[in-house]
Amino acid sequence: MRPRNDEGFSTITGAVVIAALASILIGVLYVGAAVVARHRAQSAADLGALAAASAQLIGDDGCEAAADLLAGAEGSPRISSCIVDGEDVVLRIAVSVRLGGFGVRDAVAAARAGPVEGEK
């Protein structure tokens, strides 16, 4: 049995399709923001670990050197932990990312740096 009046069906279908596309677009934007924050965290961890290892080699506090380097960095990376393991430094960084309805989450990355072992 076919409905007698189907006026407005295209309008409703169009509105549903537009809402679905908008939802998908918003989801893609949130995923993109999370990926960018993760890359920022990894870059900050790499640079901070290198700075800490360099400072450690000359006798300074490596964790303090990493904190000084990251203090003025864009994206407000925070040091979650800084562990001196012999001559190596292991640095964990967190960068906050706002994900709309999902709240504010942290993108976390870790890096290890130290002197290169010589050939034997």
Secondary structure, DSSP 8 states (H G I E B T S, - for coil): ---S--TTHHHHHHHHHHHHHHHHHHHHHHHHHHHHHHHHHHHHHHHHHHHHHHHHHTTS-HHHHHHHHHHT-TT--EEEEEEEETTEEEEEEEEEEE-GGG-EEEEEEEEEE-------
